[in-house]
Amino acid sequence: MDSDESVDMIIGKCQSEPSKIRVAANGRIVIPAMVREELGIKDGDELLLTREGCTIRICTFAQAVRRAQERVAKYVRPGAVVDEFIKEREDEAKEEQRELDEWYGSRRSGR
């Protein structure tokens, strides 16, 4: 990276005033305590890091899942997948019951 290029650090959807941080041995960085507190990041939490051009984005798994759900939500009818699944299972259960009734009926009549 050229020295005149900047790296913006954006965590989740929150943006704050830039904090000057230093990259330590093995590429380690320290997220400022205030930012960790505001976002509920605790010691040992695993975060997702993505590079977007010359920007680094760090977010929690929960934030990434929430963002993905928001993106998908506009393409899915609320409850559509669940409703379809329930309907399929109900139809299968009815068919299984019909087959079972038919089998018992044939056993009773001696067929």
ABEGO torsion letter per residue (X at the ends): XBAABBBBBBBEABBBBBBBBBBBBGGBBBBBAAAAAAAGBBBGBBBBBBBBEABBBBBBAAAAAAAAAAAAAAABBBGAAAAAAAAAAAAAAAAAAAAAAAAAAAAAAGX
